[in-house]
Amino acid sequence: MQFEVLAKCHTTRARVSKMRLAHGVTMLPTFMPVATQAAIKGLTPQQVEALGVNLILNNTYHLNLRPGIQVLKEAGGAHKFQGWNHNLLTDSGGFQLVSLSKFTKITEEGALFASPFDGKPTMLTPEESISIQHAIGADIVMQLDDVVSSLTVGPRVEEAMWRTIRWLDRCIEFHQKSGRDDVQNLFAIVQGGLDPELRDKCLDEMIARRDRVAGYAIGGLSGGEEKDIFWRVIKQCADKLPEDRPRYSMGIGFAEDLLVCVALGVDMADCVFPTRTARFGVALTPTGPLNLRLSKHAADMRPIEEGCPCPTCASGTARAILHHNATLETATAHAITQHNLVFQARIMGGARDAIINGTFPDYLKNFFANYFGDAGYPEWCVNALRSVGVDLLEGRSDVKVISGDGAKWEYSDAA
């Protein structure tokens, strides 16, 4: 990996970087769409490439179960298997320790899974996780971490944090002995729950290993914790992680979350949100999510967003036809998925341009004004951005501030 910081915001911690991997250059900050089963649901690799995406995420746990490592080896790796010619990141399988916890038993050796498909037991060790990711051929591979829900409290959080550190050492040793560390780049994952003291301990241990890892991820969040705690953990980690390594916040997908994380110093993020919400008929726009299932769109001949360059909007596809077939026809899910991925890319691309041009604080203020409008700004966003010198309320005495996560949704035809 070649990683170079090209520009920094004069106010916040945001930065623009160039990350060169084996399959090309990815500009940061960026959002990574999730191709869990080696496919972005509903889109071909050629369609994804045409949207301007050049870094996606595959799931190690699922690809190990199906199609299996032997098939991937015979195909020449996951790039060839899925017809993807650009950069690829694989998670380690650690997240499944939480999402499939009823099938999992954690030991110091690794995680013992019962397959959700046939019940067959599988032991995923740190070494096996890296071996699987080697076979997949990902450009960025993640260490296996001991993941607990972000809402977990008590001794299990510290136990998981220290085990994550020990497992990192095992991942590093296996990765370096394999001779793959010159083409595949290992990222460490910072754990420690919502406890600032544990996060600091984990950060110190991870940073001590900086010469043996290519980058860092912030893990263990986006599990239902309060947003006012979420951003403080992100800031604590981003402030302390090395300047010369990319920083990846795992499981972040809402537009406001992405921009706050970028302002706090995060370079990369991933989430199923834009593709999953598309399948429920929700399009993402600069003025907030658009629930196309609502009857108010039944005769609306406008595109999702005027001026959007995505294939759906550029072709003039009307909201009316998307409403007519939302959640019923797969073609509609595909159309909204394309739009939503372009929306995420435009948000991050706009952030990069603004950082380079020295206008990122104004970019943030304009985004929040358009996105939340009269609904009110989420208090946690206001607090988070104030911590890096941006006051969303400056000169805006008319704006409401709302507590909670502040997510903006259209729930019914009355909305």
N, C-alpha and C positions, 0 to 999 in steps of 0.2 A: 504493500500500500504506500502511495505517496499522498501525504496530507499537507495542504498549504492553506493558511488563513490569508484571504485576499483583502478583506475589509472588515472594519469593526464599527459599530454604531457609536457615535460620540456621547450618547446618553445612557443607553441600556447596555446589557451584556451580549446583545445580538451580534452575530458575525456572519460573514460569507466565506465559505471555504471551498476548495477543490479537492475532491477525493478520487484519486486514480486507482482503479482496481484492475484485475486481469481482463475484465470484459468492458473496459472503458472508463470514462470520467463521469462522475456524478457530482453536480453542484449542490452545496449545502447552504442553508437548511433545506431539507426535503421531506416530503411525506411518502412513505412506502406502502402501496397497496398490498393486501394480503392475499396470496394465492395458496391457501392451506393445502390443497390436494394437487399442487402443481398446475393450478389454473385459477385465474381471476374468474369468478363465477359469471358465466354468460358471455365472456369475451374470448376471442382468439388472441394468441400472442401478437399477431400482426395488428390487431385492433388496439391492443394495449400500447404497443410501440408507437402507433400512429398518434396516440394521445400525448406523446412526449414523455412517457414514463420510461426511466432507464434503471430503476432499482426496485425490485419486488421481494416479497418474503415468502418462503416455503416453510412448511411445518415438519420438523424432523420426526416427531412422534408418529404422525399420521403416515408419512411416506415410508417409514420403517415397517409399519403394519401392512400398508397397501400402497404401491405394488410390491414393496420389499426391496431390500438392498441388491439382491442378485439381479433383478430386472433393471434397476438403475445402473448397475455396473455394465450390464450387457448393452444398455442404451448409450453408454459413454457419459453418464452423469445426468443430473436433472436438467441442465441447460438443453441438451439435445433431446431428452425425453419429452420435454414440454415445448420445444421449439422456441426457446427464449435465448436471444443472443446478447443480452445485456447483463447488468450486475444482479446478483442474487444474494440474499441473506437468509440464513436458516436459524430459527430459534432452536434451542437445545432439547426441547421436550419438558423443560422445567415447569412451564405454565400448566401443563396437564396434571401436575401434582395437585393443583388446586381445582381445575375445571373437571377433572375426572377422579377426584379424591376418594370416592367410594370404591374405585377399582385399584387403589394404590396403597402400598405399605412402604414407608421410608426407613431405610437402614443406613448405616455408615457406608456400606458397600455401594448402595445406589437405591433406585426406586423400583420396587417390584410391582409391575402392572398386571392386571388381568385384562386382556383385550376386550374392549366393549363390543367387538364383533362376534368373537367365538369363545371368550372366557379363557383363552390360552395364556398362561403366565409368561411374562417377559421381564427380565431384569435389565434395567437401563442404568448402567454405571457411567461415571464421568468419561471413562475411556471409551466405552461403547458409543456414547453420544457423539464424541468427536469422530470416532471411526465411521459412524453413519453419515455425519456431515461431510467427511472426506469423500465418501462414496457419492454423495449427492453432488459434490463439487462446488459448493457455495463459495462465493468470493469472501463473504464474512460469515464466520461461524461463531456461535455463542457458547460460552461455558455452560455446563449443566449446573443449575443452582437449585437449592432447596427452597422452594417457594411456599409461602403460607399466605393466606388471605390477608389483605391489608387491614381487616377488622380484627385480626387475631391479636390478643394481648397475653402477657405472661411469659414464662420461661421458654415456651416453644419458639418465640420470635428470635431470642438470642441464640438458641440452639441452632436454628435454621441459618442464621447469619454466619456463625462460626463454621458450620458445615459447608456453606457456600464457599467460604475462603479455602477450606481444605480441599474441596472438590475442584476449585480453580487451580490449585497447585497440581492436582492429578491431570487436569485437562492440559495445562501448560506442558507438563512433562511428556504426555502422550503425543501432543501436537508437534512438539519440537523433535522428538525421536522419529516421527513419521516422515520428516523431510518435506512436509507440505506447507510449512510456515512461510515459505517464500511466495506462494501463490494464493494461499487461503489465510485469512486474517482473523485471529482469535480476539474476541471482545470479552472482557470481564463484566460481571453484573453486580452492581452495588445493592445490597439488601440491608435489612435492619428495621423493617416495618415503619411505624410512624414515630419511633423513638429517636429523637435527635442524637442522643448519646450513642446508641447502637449504630446509627448511620455514620457518625464520625469515626467510630472504631473501624467499621467496615471500609470506609473511605481510606483511612490511613493504611490498612492492610493492602487494599487494592492498588493504591498509588505506589506502595513499596515494590510492587511487581510491574511497574510501568514499562520497564525495558523488555518485558516478555509478553506484553499484550499490545494490540494495535489500536484498541479503543475501549470505551466504557459505556455500559448501559445503566440506566437507573431503573431498577425493577421493583416489584412488590407494590405497585400503586394501581390506580384505576380499578379498584375492587370494591367501590362503594364508600370510600372514606370521604369525609367532608372536604370540599374544595379548598377551604381556607387552610387546611392542613396539607393537602396535596401540593399546593404551590410552594409552601414553605420547605417541604422536603426536596422538591425539584431545585429550588434556589440553593439550599444548603449543599446539595451534591454538585450542581453546576459551578458554584463558586469555588469549590475545592478541587475539582478534577483538573488534570493538566491541560494547559492551553494547546499543547501540540498533539492532542488526540481528539478524535470525534466523540461527541456525547450524544447518546441515543436514549430517548425517553420512551419506554415500552408501553404500548396500548393506548396511545393518545390519538384522538381522531376528530373531536369537535373543533370547529374553526376557532372559537375563542381560546380553547385549551392550547391549540397549536401556536397561536400568536403569542400568548403569554409565555409558553415554554421557550419560544425563540427569543423573546425579550430577556428571559432569564439565563440564556446561554446555551440552549439545547440546539443540536444540529440535525437530528433525525428523529422521526416518529413513525409509528405504524398503528393501524387499527382496521378492523373489519367494518367499522361504522359506515363509511360512505357507500360500500357495495351492499351491505346488509340492508341499510335503510332504503336503498334504491329498490330492493325487491319488495318492500312494503309500500311502494308508491310515493316515497318522499324524495323530493329533489332539493339539493342544497343551493342556495342563492346568496348574493351579497346582502339581501334584506332579510335573511333568515330562511329556515327550512320551509318548503312548500309542499303541503300534503295534497297531492294530486288526486286522492280518492274523494276529496270533498266536492259536493255538488256544485259549488260556485265555479268550478273549472269546466263544467259540462259543455258550455258553449263558448269557451275562451279560445280564440284562434291565435293568440300570441304564443311565441315559443316560451320555454321555461324562463329564459333570461335573454333579453335583447342584447345583441353584441357579443354573446358568448361564442367562442370559436369551436366548441365541441361539435361533433357530427350531428347530434340531435338538434341543437339550436340552429346551427349553420344551415341545415337543410330545411328549416322552417317547420319542423314537426310541432304541431299545435298542442297546447295543454289539453284541449278537448279530446283528442284521440288518446293521449296518455291517460286521461281520466277514465275514458271509456274502457280501456283494457288493463288499468292498473291492478296488479296482483292476480290477473286472470290469464294474460298472455305473456309468454316469456320474452317476446320481442320488446314489450314495454319495459320490462326489468332491464334488458340489455341497453335500451335507449337511455334510461335514467342513470344506469351505472356509468355509462360513458360520460354523461354530463357531470356526475358527482366526482369522478376521478379528475376531470379537467378542472372542476371548481377547486379541489384540494391543491392541485398543481399550480393554479393561478394564484391562490393565496400565498403559497410558499415562494413562487416566482416573484410576486409583487413585493414580498418581504425582502428578498435578495436585492431586487432593484433599488428599493428604498434605502437599505443599509448602505449600498454602494454610493447612492446619491446623497447620503447624509440627511434623509427625510423620514427615517423609520418612525420617530415619535409621532409625526403628523400622519403617517400611514396607519398607525395604531388608532389614533383618534378618529380618523375618517372611517376606518372599518367599524369600530364600535358604534359610532353615530348612525351609520347606515344599517348595520346588522340588528341592533337592538331597538333603535328608534325610540318611540314613546313607551316601549315596554319597560324600560329601565335597565341600567347597567348592573350586572352581577357584582355584588359587593366584593367578592373574592378577587375578581379581575381588577377592580379599582385598587384594592390593597396590594395585589401582586405587582402591578405596574408602577405604583407609587414607590415600591421598594427599589426600583431601578430608574427612578427619576422622571417617570411619565405620569402626569396627573390628568386622567380622562375627564375630570370635572372642571378643569381650568376654563373659566369663561362660559361654563354651562350650568348656570344656576337652575335651569328648567329641567334638568335630567334627574329622574328618580334613581335611587340606588336600592336594589332588592337583595334580600338575604337569600341564603341557600345557594344551589348550584347555578341558578339563573338561566338554565337551558330554555331556549325558546322553541315552542312547538305549536302547531295547529292541531288541536285534538278533535274538533267537531265542526259541523257546518255552522255553528254559532260563532266560531272563532273569527 
